[in-house]
Amino acid sequence: MSTDQPNVTGPDLTAGIAVSDLADGEMLAGHVGEEGVLLARRGDTFFAIGAACTHYGVPLAKGLMVGDTVRCPAHHACFSLRTGEALRAPALSPVACWVVEQHDGKVFVRTQRAEPLPRPRRVAAAADSPGRIVIVGGGAAGFAAAEMLRREGYDGSLTMLSDDDAPPVDRPNLSKDYLAGNAPEAWIPLQPDDFYAAHGIDLRLRAKVARIDVAAGAVQLGDGGALPYDRLLLATGAEPVRLPLPGMDLPHVHTLRSLADSQAIIERAKSARHAVVLGASFIGLEVAAALRARGLEVHVVAPEKRPMERILGAQMGDLVRGLHEQHGVIFHLEETADSIDARQVRLKGGDSITAELVVAGVGVRPRLSLAEQAGLALDNGVLVDAHLQTSAPGIFAAGDIARWPDPHSGTAIRVEHWVVAQRQGQTAARNMLGLGEVFDAVPFFWSKHYDMPISYVGHAESWDELDVEGDIAAKDCLVRYKRNGRVLAVASIRRPLDSLMAEAELERAIS
């Protein structure tokens, strides 16, 4: 992924700025030579860290300062102003930390710390620390857990079992810029291949897990081997739904979940002229936008009256549809596919659409077979407590399969968002080490359609009131989803700071 520094802006901090020029709670983008530096003030203390988020290189000065942290305006990553550490996904790498000097009524930044400030070692005493941790799953939650275990100082055996062909990747990009041809493949891995060996992570690709032997504390592998564990994290994720249609197994019909899936769609798109996307979900419409960027004629077939109305409401749904239509997408709403052959998709209403490429984006289902076989408590997912531990002591679950007690909505929820999965992986890692951290993060996801980003914080399965601030049609708005007068979620377009403030407000509501 791209983590390029933004063009350096603002004052030369080696020359200093007056203390009075930066008020308490304010941030300033400056530079030291060619290095961008963010200067922030909290009370009488000044902090200086790298100016760009390590996730996608977005300037942090446009974000929100909360306590002694700063949150990225794009995808809500969070960094410590004291140390530069990436405290919350989706950013996993720290930013640089700089030395701040004060004298003669001015603040100067001249020197980058050669070594990061020491991180408090929070792992329990060696006698209590698990000797062997196994992670089943190589997606967002599994990778974030493995990375956090090592960051927290865990030095025991750590094995990650992934049934994928590739090391962990930046999955959201697979339906966005990478699929559209605007991002190189070099951006896709979450870390270089040598990261795993360097951090003592035994990453096993194409690994098949047959079952979990809870009584013996072992993972039974598909090749007949067994892998004992002291703590286990199930992060098996979800798999795309394949419609029970004639022709779904044809070679030009695809789903999108893995890097290999995205690569196969890209390869097919090189020779195709017409594409049909089944489903008007976020993934489906991101695929439609990406294929339009590649010059294909794109038809979207979906049973709903308008795209994403259930999640975003009617006005936002109409906006999304109109934007795609402006870019040439042809919708067939309140319609479903009946069959697929080598040249076309037949609809139940009787029409046929020419298609050399078909992508099914009709949702995913959690992969629960291992949890079910292990006898874990299930209810539309793997039931976990506030610490993400399942009904079996020592076994944790995170990501798309986990159904957790959400303090914001007051009910148990399961969501299929990338950032949620990463943050759950991080919390599960700490709790496998006995740190007793409650998972209370506000759910967040983002989607991008052409030049229009949508950010969504919170979780509202239903609402009885929409409060619209701004102008939805002008793509400049904040929409609050309420039930019984209480804000459950907030969607926004081109209001990144408002989105961050809404997230912070939802956090304060339960503190």
MIRO-853227 format. One record per residue (C-alpha): chain; x, y, z. Coordinates in Angstrom, 2 decimals. Example, Ala and Ser with C-alpha at 12.3 -4.5 7.8 and 13.67 -1.06 7.14 Angstrom:
<lumses>
c, east, north, up
A, 12.30, -4.50, 7.80 $
A, 13.67, -1.06, 7.14 $
</lumses>
This chain:
<lumses>
c, east, north, up
A, 0.00, 0.00, 0.00 $
A, 1.12, 3.56, -0.51 $
A, 2.59, 5.35, 2.48 $
A, 4.26, 8.17, 0.59 $
A, 4.77, 11.38, 2.53 $
A, 2.62, 14.28, 1.39 $
A, 4.37, 17.30, -0.07 $
A, 5.96, 19.17, 2.80 $
A, 3.91, 22.15, 3.87 $
A, 3.81, 24.72, 6.61 $
A, 6.63, 26.33, 8.54 $
A, 10.20, 25.14, 8.82 $
A, 10.14, 23.81, 12.36 $
A, 13.91, 23.99, 12.70 $
A, 13.47, 27.77, 12.74 $
A, 10.80, 27.41, 15.42 $
A, 7.37, 28.90, 15.93 $
A, 6.11, 31.04, 18.75 $
A, 4.50, 29.10, 21.59 $
A, 1.49, 31.39, 21.28 $
A, 1.02, 30.42, 17.62 $
A, -0.29, 26.96, 18.56 $
A, -3.20, 26.86, 20.99 $
A, -3.99, 24.00, 23.34 $
A, -5.59, 21.15, 21.37 $
A, -4.38, 22.40, 17.98 $
A, -2.15, 20.71, 15.40 $
A, 0.11, 22.19, 12.76 $
A, 1.68, 20.63, 9.65 $
A, 5.29, 21.71, 9.24 $
A, 8.55, 20.21, 8.06 $
A, 12.15, 19.53, 8.97 $
A, 14.06, 19.60, 5.73 $
A, 12.15, 17.34, 3.35 $
A, 10.40, 15.46, 6.16 $
A, 6.82, 16.33, 6.97 $
A, 6.25, 16.79, 10.71 $
A, 3.03, 17.17, 12.68 $
A, 3.35, 19.47, 15.68 $
A, 0.60, 19.20, 18.29 $
A, -0.06, 20.83, 21.63 $
A, -1.86, 19.45, 24.66 $
A, -1.75, 21.84, 27.60 $
A, 1.84, 23.02, 27.95 $
A, 3.23, 19.90, 26.25 $
A, 4.19, 19.84, 22.58 $
A, 4.50, 16.68, 20.49 $
A, 6.06, 16.10, 17.08 $
A, 5.49, 13.02, 14.94 $
A, 5.52, 12.10, 11.25 $
A, 2.96, 14.05, 9.26 $
A, 1.44, 11.21, 7.21 $
A, -0.64, 8.21, 8.22 $
A, 1.24, 4.99, 7.51 $
A, -1.89, 3.37, 6.09 $
A, -2.45, 5.40, 2.90 $
A, -0.26, 8.45, 3.46 $
A, -3.05, 10.87, 4.38 $
A, -1.98, 14.08, 6.21 $
A, -2.69, 13.70, 9.91 $
A, -3.01, 17.45, 10.43 $
A, -6.47, 17.18, 8.83 $
A, -7.51, 14.65, 11.45 $
A, -8.73, 14.86, 15.04 $
A, -6.74, 15.16, 18.23 $
A, -8.19, 13.09, 21.08 $
A, -6.22, 13.29, 24.32 $
A, -2.60, 12.60, 23.44 $
A, -3.50, 10.81, 20.20 $
A, -4.30, 11.85, 16.64 $
A, -6.80, 10.10, 14.37 $
A, -6.44, 9.90, 10.60 $
A, -9.24, 11.64, 8.65 $
A, -9.40, 8.98, 5.94 $
A, -9.82, 5.62, 7.65 $
A, -9.71, 6.44, 11.38 $
A, -6.31, 5.01, 12.23 $
A, -4.96, 6.34, 15.53 $
A, -1.40, 7.26, 16.56 $
A, 0.21, 8.17, 19.86 $
A, 1.49, 11.73, 19.84 $
A, 4.00, 10.73, 22.52 $
A, 5.61, 7.79, 20.72 $
A, 4.30, 7.68, 17.14 $
A, 2.96, 4.16, 17.71 $
A, 0.01, 3.03, 15.59 $
A, -2.56, 2.43, 18.32 $
A, -5.51, 1.41, 16.14 $
A, -5.89, -0.29, 12.80 $
A, -5.99, 0.11, 9.88 $
A, -2.53, 1.63, 10.33 $
A, -0.13, -0.98, 11.68 $
A, 3.23, 0.79, 11.34 $
A, 4.33, 3.71, 13.54 $
A, 5.15, 7.21, 12.39 $
A, 8.44, 8.85, 13.22 $
A, 8.80, 10.58, 16.57 $
A, 10.73, 13.86, 16.86 $
A, 12.43, 15.69, 19.71 $
A, 10.69, 18.94, 20.71 $
A, 12.67, 21.80, 22.25 $
A, 11.35, 24.97, 23.92 $
A, 13.27, 28.10, 24.71 $
A, 12.91, 31.87, 24.38 $
A, 9.15, 31.55, 23.89 $
A, 9.51, 29.36, 20.80 $
A, 9.09, 25.69, 19.93 $
A, 11.69, 23.95, 17.75 $
A, 11.81, 20.54, 16.08 $
A, 15.18, 19.57, 14.67 $
A, 15.99, 15.96, 15.47 $
A, 14.19, 12.71, 14.80 $
A, 14.53, 10.14, 17.53 $
A, 17.05, 7.53, 16.37 $
A, 15.25, 4.87, 18.37 $
A, 11.54, 4.74, 19.25 $
A, 10.63, 5.50, 22.82 $
A, 10.56, 2.28, 24.84 $
A, 7.16, 0.63, 24.79 $
A, 5.90, -0.59, 28.16 $
A, 6.14, -4.38, 28.22 $
A, 2.69, -5.47, 29.27 $
A, 2.92, -9.23, 28.78 $
A, 2.21, -11.26, 31.88 $
A, 5.06, -12.93, 33.73 $
A, 6.76, -15.71, 31.79 $
A, 5.26, -18.40, 34.01 $
A, 1.74, -17.24, 33.10 $
A, 2.36, -16.43, 29.46 $
A, 1.14, -18.99, 26.91 $
A, 4.00, -20.91, 25.35 $
A, 2.17, -21.71, 22.10 $
A, -0.37, -19.58, 20.26 $
A, -2.07, -20.73, 17.07 $
A, -4.09, -18.46, 14.80 $
A, -6.45, -20.06, 12.29 $
A, -6.98, -17.57, 9.48 $
A, -4.75, -15.30, 7.41 $
A, -7.06, -12.34, 6.91 $
A, -7.46, -9.00, 8.66 $
A, -8.06, -10.33, 12.18 $
A, -5.46, -13.08, 12.04 $
A, -2.69, -10.86, 10.75 $
A, -3.48, -8.01, 13.15 $
A, -3.40, -10.45, 16.05 $
A, -0.05, -11.93, 15.07 $
A, 1.51, -8.50, 14.57 $
A, 0.16, -7.24, 17.90 $
A, 1.36, -10.30, 19.80 $
A, 4.92, -9.57, 18.76 $
A, 4.48, -5.84, 19.34 $
A, 3.31, -6.56, 22.89 $
A, 6.50, -8.49, 23.53 $
A, 5.19, -12.05, 23.26 $
A, 8.16, -14.29, 22.48 $
A, 6.55, -17.72, 22.50 $
A, 5.68, -19.99, 19.58 $
A, 3.33, -18.29, 17.11 $
A, 1.79, -20.09, 14.14 $
A, -0.65, -18.66, 11.62 $
A, -2.60, -21.15, 9.49 $
A, -4.02, -19.67, 6.29 $
A, -5.82, -21.56, 3.55 $
A, -5.00, -18.77, 1.10 $
A, -2.29, -18.92, -1.55 $
A, -0.90, -15.49, -0.66 $
A, 0.31, -13.89, 2.56 $
A, -2.14, -11.44, 4.19 $
A, -3.22, -8.66, 1.83 $
A, -4.99, -5.31, 1.92 $
A, -8.36, -6.80, 1.03 $
A, -10.36, -3.54, 0.66 $
A, -8.06, -2.56, -2.20 $
A, -8.98, -5.71, -4.14 $
A, -12.35, -4.22, -5.11 $
A, -11.18, -0.62, -5.33 $
A, -8.02, 0.88, -6.83 $
A, -6.22, -2.41, -7.51 $
A, -9.16, -3.84, -9.42 $
A, -9.58, -0.55, -11.30 $
A, -5.92, -0.62, -12.36 $
A, -4.93, 2.42, -10.28 $
A, -2.83, 0.65, -7.64 $
A, 0.17, -1.61, -8.28 $
A, 0.33, -5.08, -6.83 $
A, 3.25, -3.97, -4.67 $
A, 0.74, -2.07, -2.52 $
A, -1.36, -5.13, -1.77 $
A, 0.64, -7.19, 0.78 $
A, 0.18, -5.98, 4.35 $
A, 3.87, -6.69, 4.96 $
A, 6.76, -7.98, 2.82 $
A, 7.25, -11.73, 2.68 $
A, 10.29, -11.56, 4.97 $
A, 8.27, -9.90, 7.75 $
A, 7.00, -13.22, 9.05 $
A, 10.34, -14.95, 9.50 $
A, 11.87, -11.76, 10.90 $
A, 9.16, -11.65, 13.59 $
A, 9.11, -15.35, 14.35 $
A, 5.66, -15.91, 12.82 $
A, 5.31, -19.38, 11.32 $
A, 2.96, -18.49, 8.44 $
A, 1.68, -21.63, 6.73 $
A, -0.13, -20.96, 3.45 $
A, -2.57, -23.38, 1.81 $
A, -2.96, -24.94, 5.25 $
A, -6.08, -27.03, 5.79 $
A, -7.48, -27.41, 9.28 $
A, -9.58, -30.52, 9.77 $
A, -10.86, -29.90, 13.29 $
A, -10.19, -28.38, 16.68 $
A, -9.60, -30.87, 19.50 $
A, -10.67, -28.72, 22.44 $
A, -10.03, -31.38, 25.07 $
A, -6.47, -32.02, 23.87 $
A, -5.75, -28.36, 23.08 $
A, -4.68, -29.12, 19.53 $
A, -5.48, -28.17, 15.96 $
A, -5.84, -31.23, 13.75 $
A, -4.46, -30.50, 10.30 $
A, -5.74, -31.78, 7.01 $
A, -2.49, -33.66, 6.34 $
A, -2.96, -35.70, 9.51 $
A, -0.63, -33.66, 11.70 $
A, -1.52, -31.94, 14.94 $
A, -0.52, -28.56, 16.29 $
A, -0.86, -28.11, 20.07 $
A, -1.80, -24.71, 21.48 $
A, -2.12, -22.93, 24.81 $
A, -4.24, -20.17, 23.26 $
A, -6.13, -20.35, 19.99 $
A, -7.61, -17.59, 17.86 $
A, -10.28, -18.49, 15.33 $
A, -10.26, -15.88, 12.58 $
A, -11.65, -17.93, 9.72 $
A, -13.47, -15.00, 8.14 $
A, -16.24, -15.31, 5.62 $
A, -16.71, -16.72, 2.15 $
A, -18.65, -15.23, -0.77 $
A, -22.17, -16.49, -1.32 $
A, -22.50, -18.42, -4.57 $
A, -26.00, -18.26, -5.98 $
A, -27.73, -21.57, -6.80 $
A, -27.96, -20.70, -10.49 $
A, -27.27, -22.76, -13.60 $
A, -23.94, -21.53, -14.94 $
A, -22.41, -20.27, -11.67 $
A, -19.53, -22.71, -12.18 $
A, -18.60, -21.36, -15.63 $
A, -15.01, -20.02, -15.92 $
A, -16.08, -16.43, -16.61 $
A, -18.19, -16.25, -13.43 $
A, -16.32, -14.97, -10.38 $
A, -16.69, -14.00, -6.75 $
A, -14.26, -11.62, -5.05 $
A, -12.56, -12.33, -1.75 $
A, -8.88, -13.10, -2.31 $
A, -6.00, -11.65, -4.29 $
A, -6.33, -14.57, -6.68 $
A, -10.02, -13.69, -7.21 $
A, -9.16, -10.08, -8.03 $
A, -6.37, -11.15, -10.37 $
A, -8.72, -13.54, -12.18 $
A, -11.30, -10.77, -12.70 $
A, -8.59, -8.43, -13.99 $
A, -7.36, -11.05, -16.43 $
A, -10.86, -11.74, -17.72 $
A, -11.59, -8.01, -18.02 $
A, -8.71, -7.65, -20.49 $
A, -10.67, -9.49, -23.17 $
A, -14.25, -8.83, -22.07 $
A, -16.41, -5.98, -23.33 $
A, -19.56, -6.57, -21.29 $
A, -19.86, -7.38, -17.59 $
A, -22.72, -8.20, -15.27 $
A, -22.43, -7.65, -11.53 $
A, -24.94, -9.62, -9.48 $
A, -25.76, -7.63, -6.34 $
A, -25.75, -3.93, -5.46 $
A, -23.78, -4.26, -2.21 $
A, -20.77, -2.09, -1.42 $
A, -18.48, -4.75, -2.91 $
A, -20.70, -5.20, -5.96 $
A, -20.83, -1.49, -6.73 $
A, -17.11, -1.02, -6.11 $
A, -16.53, -3.79, -8.64 $
A, -18.89, -2.04, -11.06 $
A, -16.95, 1.22, -10.70 $
A, -13.62, -0.58, -11.16 $
A, -14.80, -2.34, -14.33 $
A, -16.14, 0.93, -15.73 $
A, -12.66, 2.39, -15.13 $
A, -11.35, -0.43, -17.32 $
A, -13.78, 0.51, -20.09 $
A, -16.28, -2.34, -19.84 $
A, -20.02, -1.96, -20.26 $
A, -21.39, -2.81, -16.84 $
A, -24.88, -3.96, -15.82 $
A, -25.88, -4.39, -12.15 $
A, -28.66, -6.83, -11.32 $
A, -30.14, -6.67, -7.81 $
A, -33.47, -7.50, -6.12 $
A, -33.78, -4.31, -4.07 $
A, -35.58, -1.14, -5.12 $
A, -32.47, 1.01, -4.67 $
A, -28.84, 0.24, -3.82 $
A, -27.88, 0.04, -0.15 $
A, -31.15, 1.51, 1.11 $
A, -31.21, -0.90, 4.05 $
A, -27.88, 0.42, 5.33 $
A, -27.83, 4.05, 4.19 $
A, -31.46, 5.03, 3.62 $
A, -33.36, 6.03, 0.50 $
A, -31.70, 9.38, -0.22 $
A, -28.17, 8.02, 0.02 $
A, -29.21, 4.99, -2.00 $
A, -30.56, 7.21, -4.77 $
A, -27.36, 9.26, -4.72 $
A, -25.22, 6.15, -5.11 $
A, -27.36, 4.87, -7.96 $
A, -27.33, 8.24, -9.73 $
A, -23.55, 8.51, -9.44 $
A, -23.04, 5.09, -10.98 $
A, -25.51, 5.87, -13.76 $
A, -23.60, 9.08, -14.51 $
A, -20.58, 6.86, -15.07 $
A, -22.46, 4.57, -17.42 $
A, -23.56, 1.72, -15.15 $
A, -26.90, 0.21, -16.18 $
A, -29.12, -0.98, -13.32 $
A, -31.67, -3.79, -13.37 $
A, -33.27, -3.35, -9.95 $
A, -36.07, -5.42, -8.44 $
A, -34.72, -8.17, -10.67 $
A, -32.67, -11.35, -10.23 $
A, -30.71, -13.67, -12.47 $
A, -32.27, -16.92, -13.61 $
A, -29.32, -18.55, -15.36 $
A, -25.92, -17.85, -16.87 $
A, -24.37, -19.24, -20.03 $
A, -21.16, -18.54, -21.91 $
A, -22.53, -15.39, -23.57 $
A, -25.28, -13.92, -21.43 $
A, -27.15, -13.67, -18.15 $
A, -30.87, -14.42, -18.32 $
A, -33.10, -12.56, -15.87 $
A, -36.22, -13.91, -14.23 $
A, -38.17, -11.06, -15.79 $
A, -37.34, -12.44, -19.23 $
A, -34.56, -10.13, -20.41 $
A, -31.05, -11.27, -21.32 $
A, -27.81, -9.32, -20.87 $
A, -24.68, -10.00, -22.89 $
A, -21.76, -10.77, -20.58 $
A, -18.28, -12.17, -21.10 $
A, -17.59, -11.50, -17.41 $
A, -19.92, -12.04, -14.44 $
A, -19.09, -11.10, -10.85 $
A, -21.37, -12.19, -8.01 $
A, -21.30, -9.69, -5.14 $
A, -24.34, -10.81, -3.18 $
A, -22.76, -10.99, 0.24 $
A, -20.72, -13.39, 2.33 $
A, -21.41, -15.98, 5.00 $
A, -19.24, -16.59, 8.07 $
A, -17.09, -19.71, 8.01 $
A, -18.32, -21.46, 11.12 $
A, -17.70, -25.14, 10.45 $
A, -14.60, -25.40, 12.68 $
A, -16.31, -23.55, 15.53 $
A, -19.41, -25.72, 15.20 $
A, -17.38, -28.92, 15.18 $
A, -15.51, -27.73, 18.27 $
A, -18.80, -27.28, 20.12 $
A, -18.47, -23.53, 20.57 $
A, -21.60, -21.51, 21.30 $
A, -23.04, -20.12, 18.07 $
A, -25.76, -17.63, 17.20 $
A, -25.36, -16.05, 13.77 $
A, -21.64, -16.29, 14.40 $
A, -19.35, -17.44, 17.18 $
A, -20.55, -15.99, 20.48 $
A, -17.77, -14.25, 22.39 $
A, -17.65, -12.23, 25.59 $
A, -16.44, -8.65, 25.94 $
A, -12.85, -9.92, 25.81 $
A, -13.54, -11.90, 22.59 $
A, -13.21, -15.26, 24.34 $
A, -15.54, -18.00, 23.14 $
A, -17.47, -20.45, 25.30 $
A, -14.32, -22.60, 25.44 $
A, -11.63, -21.18, 27.76 $
A, -8.44, -20.31, 25.91 $
A, -10.16, -20.07, 22.52 $
A, -10.85, -16.61, 21.13 $
A, -12.63, -15.48, 17.97 $
A, -12.29, -12.30, 15.94 $
A, -13.35, -10.85, 12.63 $
A, -16.29, -11.78, 10.43 $
A, -17.24, -14.82, 12.54 $
A, -17.34, -13.09, 15.94 $
A, -20.63, -11.99, 17.49 $
A, -19.81, -9.77, 20.45 $
A, -21.72, -7.74, 23.07 $
A, -21.65, -4.26, 21.55 $
A, -21.95, -1.59, 24.28 $
A, -23.01, 1.06, 21.75 $
A, -26.13, -0.68, 20.47 $
A, -26.74, -2.67, 23.66 $
A, -27.01, -5.97, 21.84 $
A, -24.78, -8.70, 20.41 $
A, -23.73, -7.91, 16.86 $
A, -21.58, -9.38, 14.11 $
A, -20.25, -7.13, 11.36 $
A, -18.15, -7.85, 8.30 $
A, -15.90, -4.79, 8.19 $
A, -12.14, -4.83, 7.59 $
A, -11.23, -2.32, 10.30 $
A, -13.44, -4.06, 12.88 $
A, -11.72, -7.36, 12.11 $
A, -8.27, -5.80, 12.51 $
A, -9.15, -4.12, 15.79 $
A, -10.69, -7.30, 17.14 $
A, -7.53, -9.18, 16.20 $
A, -5.49, -6.65, 18.16 $
A, -7.72, -6.91, 21.22 $
A, -7.81, -10.70, 21.05 $
A, -4.00, -10.74, 20.93 $
A, -3.74, -8.71, 24.11 $
A, -6.32, -10.85, 25.85 $
A, -4.60, -14.10, 24.88 $
A, -1.72, -12.63, 26.87 $
A, -3.97, -12.01, 29.87 $
A, -4.30, -8.23, 29.57 $
A, -8.07, -8.19, 30.08 $
A, -8.97, -5.58, 27.45 $
A, -12.64, -5.00, 26.67 $
A, -13.47, -4.72, 22.98 $
A, -15.59, -1.58, 22.78 $
A, -14.42, 0.00, 19.53 $
A, -17.06, 1.79, 17.46 $
A, -17.51, -0.12, 14.17 $
A, -16.18, 1.74, 11.13 $
A, -16.03, 1.11, 7.40 $
A, -15.44, 3.08, 4.26 $
A, -16.39, 2.68, 0.63 $
A, -15.35, 4.61, -2.46 $
A, -17.37, 5.11, -5.62 $
A, -15.46, 6.97, -8.31 $
A, -14.50, 10.25, -6.60 $
A, -17.03, 9.89, -3.77 $
A, -15.92, 8.38, -0.45 $
A, -18.49, 7.20, 2.09 $
A, -17.53, 6.80, 5.76 $
A, -19.76, 5.02, 8.26 $
A, -19.29, 4.81, 12.03 $
A, -21.49, 2.89, 14.46 $
A, -23.99, 0.15, 13.75 $
A, -27.68, 0.61, 13.04 $
A, -29.56, -2.50, 11.98 $
A, -32.74, -0.42, 12.06 $
A, -33.67, 3.17, 12.76 $
A, -36.77, 5.31, 13.11 $
A, -35.26, 8.71, 12.29 $
A, -32.71, 10.11, 9.85 $
A, -31.11, 13.43, 10.69 $
A, -29.46, 14.94, 7.60 $
A, -26.92, 17.71, 7.97 $
A, -25.71, 19.26, 4.72 $
A, -26.77, 18.30, 1.21 $
A, -26.85, 14.65, 0.16 $
A, -27.36, 15.50, -3.52 $
A, -24.30, 17.77, -3.41 $
A, -22.21, 14.91, -1.93 $
A, -21.53, 16.95, 1.21 $
A, -23.42, 15.57, 4.15 $
A, -23.57, 13.93, 7.53 $
A, -26.47, 11.52, 8.13 $
A, -27.31, 10.38, 11.65 $
A, -29.28, 7.15, 12.09 $
A, -31.35, 7.27, 15.27 $
A, -33.63, 4.96, 17.19 $
A, -35.74, 6.34, 20.06 $
A, -33.83, 9.60, 19.76 $
A, -30.42, 7.98, 20.22 $
A, -27.72, 8.14, 17.53 $
A, -26.64, 4.62, 16.56 $
A, -24.58, 5.37, 13.48 $
A, -23.37, 8.22, 11.27 $
A, -22.63, 8.16, 7.54 $
A, -20.81, 10.99, 5.85 $
A, -19.60, 12.14, 2.46 $
A, -16.63, 14.49, 2.23 $
A, -16.81, 15.38, 5.92 $
A, -13.88, 13.45, 7.35 $
A, -13.44, 15.56, 10.47 $
A, -17.15, 15.32, 11.26 $
A, -16.91, 11.54, 10.88 $
A, -14.06, 11.42, 13.39 $
A, -15.98, 13.63, 15.79 $
A, -19.04, 11.38, 15.46 $
A, -16.88, 8.36, 16.29 $
A, -15.48, 10.11, 19.37 $
A, -18.98, 11.12, 20.46 $
A, -20.22, 7.52, 20.18 $
A, -17.25, 6.45, 22.31 $
A, -18.03, 9.04, 24.96 $
A, -21.64, 7.84, 25.10 $
A, -20.52, 4.59, 26.78 $
A, -17.61, 5.87, 28.84 $
</lumses>
